[in-house]
Structures are given as C-alpha cells and as structure tokens.
Amino acid sequence: VFIQSDDSSVLSVFKKFPKFRRVLVIDPVISGASKPSIGEIKGFADAVMVSRGSLVRVNGFFPT
C-alpha cells in the first residue's frame, strides 16, 4: 500500500505500518535539495514524488 501526502505529519502517523510505503508529494517545481533536507525527508517518507518540470525542462513539446 502506498500512502501519498504533502504533509509530513500524515506520513509520520503511518510509520507504525511497516508494509505501507510513504510517499511525500512536492507540488511546486524544485531545482534541488540540500543534504539536511534529504535527511529530514528520509525520516518520514520512503519516496518522493515531484512534478515533471522538476526533472526535465520542456520548451514547447521538446525536452531540453
């Protein structure tokens, strides 16, 4: 089961269910993350979901 939320406190509640995978949703486009931020996220989430614009820049219909 995947539990998906943009709220870290919601994901923390599901920590007691080891078979559940907790996914942090990051809505705004981001360009990077600091090591302390990544360490904090690892405390309450197993994965992160970001928008496509955070990974690939699109110009028209072409990735650049």
RAZI-V673817 format. One record per residue. N is the residue number from 1. RES is the residue in one letter. OMEGA is omega in whole degrees, 0 to 359 (* if undefined). Layout:
N & RES & OMEGA
N & RES & OMEGA
//
This chain:
1 & V & 175
2 & F & 175
3 & I & 185
4 & Q & 180
5 & S & 174
6 & D & 182
7 & D & 183
8 & S & 180
9 & S & 176
10 & V & 180
11 & L & 180
12 & S & 179
13 & V & 183
14 & F & 179
15 & K & 182
16 & K & 177
17 & F & 188
18 & P & 180
19 & K & 178
20 & F & 175
21 & R & 184
22 & R & 184
23 & V & 176
24 & L & 179
25 & V & 177
26 & I & 185
27 & D & 183
28 & P & 177
29 & V & 179
30 & I & 180
31 & S & 179
32 & G & 179
33 & A & 179
34 & S & 179
35 & K & 177
36 & P & 178
37 & S & 180
38 & I & 178
39 & G & 178
40 & E & 180
41 & I & 180
42 & K & 180
43 & G & 183
44 & F & 181
45 & A & 176
46 & D & 182
47 & A & 179
48 & V & 176
49 & M & 178
50 & V & 179
51 & S & 181
52 & R & 180
53 & G & 177
54 & S & 183
55 & L & 185
56 & V & 176
57 & R & 182
58 & V & 177
59 & N & 188
60 & G & 176
61 & F & 185
62 & F & 175
63 & P & 180
64 & T & *
//
